[in-house]
Amino acid sequence: MKLELTKLNTNIFALFLYLSLLIGFLYGENLNYGSYYDWIKVYIQPIKDFSLNFNETLLTYDKYGQRHSPVYLIFLSIFLDLGLTFDQIRIFHLHLSIPLIFIFYKCLKLKFPEIDKNYLKLLSLIIFLSPTFRSLAIWPDSRLPGLMFFILTIYYFIKFQKENSIKYIWFTSISLIISSYISPNFSFFFIYFLFFFLKKMN
């Protein structure tokens, strides 16, 4: 018997993938082999130091040999100040990463309105199976929240292409700026969007 793709079974599949991520968290899943060691050896110490002495840590940030922006580490250090443990910060980060999948689905739905939403949802859920996504969700890393805001940038960019409203230029730009502050590698795309909008708006 052929299994029909419905909203119910895509939601069940989504729940199954979410639970698999939680199980991966409990067992310390590290499929890309680097995320756990980055978290232990690279991220924990500056997060502690930002919590204890923000100004000194920011001024001497280069001593950590970090190739990532301090913005997300500063954000996580706030939760350390609030009394959360590192494991609680990790589970918070994991749930903060999940909207990335929802935003990607919204992009697909906007770009391909003629395709069945259940197929688009299924396609977006495949992100749950990515070893990189799973590892960076379980072991906090700034690349994932940076990517989430970049996908939000794409969403607003598609909205602009469809509606040609100047407010979406602002939304696109703000999302890209936040993305770039969190993970500077996304700043490169500013050149493309700048020239596109200048040309489009004459």
N, C-alpha and C positions, 0 to 999 in steps of 0.2 A: 504494500500500500504506500502510495506517495505521500510524503509528509508535506503538508501545505505550510508555507511560511506566513505566519500570522503575527499580530502584535503580541499575543500571549506567549507563543514559543520563542520569539526574539527576546522578550522580557525575561523569560526563564533562563535563556542562554546568557543574558547579561548578568543575572543574579549568580549563575554558576561561575562565570568568569570573575566576578567581584569576590565571591567566596574563595576562589582559587588564589586570588591576590592576598587575601587575609591569611590563608594557610601559608602562602609563601613568606609573609611577614613573620608569622609565628616560628617558622623553621629557618629563618635567615636566608632565604633564597637569594642567590647572587649569580644569575645566569650569564652576565657579561664579564664576570670574574674580577672586575675592577672597582665596582661601586662600594662594596663593603670596605675595602682597604682605603679608598678615598675618604669614606665617612670616618673611619677610625683614625687614620693617620693625618688627614688633611683638613677636615671640617670641624671636628669636635673641639679642638684646642682654640681656634679663633672665635668660635661661638661662645665658649666659656669666657674668653678674654674680653669680648665685646660686652658680655653681661657684667663682668667685674670692673672693667675700666674702659669705657667706650672711647674716650678721646685718645688715650695713649695707643690703644689697639688700632684705631683708624689711622693715626699718624705714622705708625710703624708697621702697617699692614704688609708692606713688601717683604718683611722678614720671614713671613710664612711661606714664601715661594709660591703663592697662589697665582694661578692663571685665570681665575674667575673673579668677577666683581664681588665686592663685599656686601652688596645690597641685600641679597637673600640671607646671608649669614647674620647680618644685623637684624633682619626680620625674625629669624629663628631665635636669636638671642633674647628677644623680648619675651618669648614664652618661657625661656629659662628663668628670666627675672620674675615671671608670674608664678614660679614654683613647679613647673612641669619638669618631668624627668626627660632624659634623652629618648627613651622608648616612647613616651607620650608625644614628644615632638615628632618622632618618626611616624607614628600612626596619624597624627594631624596632617603631616606632609603627604602621606599616602592618599588621604581623602581629598586634600587640596589638589592632587594631580588628576583625579577622576573627571572633573569638568572639562579637561582637555578633550576627552572622547566625545562629550556632549557637544562642545563647540565645533569639533570636526564634523559631527553629524549634521549640525545646523548649516555648515558650509556646503556639504553635499546636497542637502535638501534645497538650498537656495540656488545652487548651480545646476542641479538636475531635477527640476520640479516634475518632469514627466515620468521619472522612475519611481516605482513602488517604494514608499517610505520604509517598509520592512527590510527591503534589500539594502537600502542605504544605511539603515541602522545596523544590519549585520556586518556590512563593510566597515563601519566605524568601530564596531566591537572587536575587530581583528587586532586593533592596537593593544588590547589586553594581552594578546599572545606574543607581543614583541618582547624579546629578552631585555632589550635596552629600556623600554618603558617600565617593565616589571622591576628591574634592578634599581632604576633611578627613582621609582616610586617607593620602594621598600627602604632604600638607603638614600636619604635626602641629597639632592644635587640641584644647583641653580639652573641647569639646562632644561629641566622639565617645566618649571613655572615660566621660564623664558619662552619656551616653545608654546606653552598654552596662550600667552599673550600674543605671540606671533600668529597663531592660528586665529585668534580673535581679530588681529589686524587683517588677515585674509577675508574673514567674514564681513567686516565693515567695507573692505575694498569691493567685494562682490555686490554688497548693498548699494554702494555708490555707482557701480557700473549699471545696475538695474534702475535706480531711481534718480541718479544724477543730482543728488542733493548735497549741498556744501557741508551740511552737518556731518556727513559720513567721511569727508576729508579730515575733519577734526578728529572724529572717532578713530579713523585709521591711524592718524599721526600719533595720537595719545597712546594707543595700544602699542604701536611700534616703539615709541620712546620708552614705555615701561618695560617692554620686552628687552630692549637694548641695555637698559640700566641693570636688569637682572642678569642677562647673558649677552655681553657686548658683541658676540659674533653676528647677531641679528641686525646690528646697526648698518651693515653693508647694504641691506635692502632699501634703506632710506633714499639712496640715489635713484633707484628705479621708481619708487612711488613719487618722489619729487618731480622728476621729469614727466611722468605720466600725468600728474595733476596739473602741472603748468601747461602742458600741451592741451589737455582736455578743457581747461578753463580759459585758455587763450590769454 
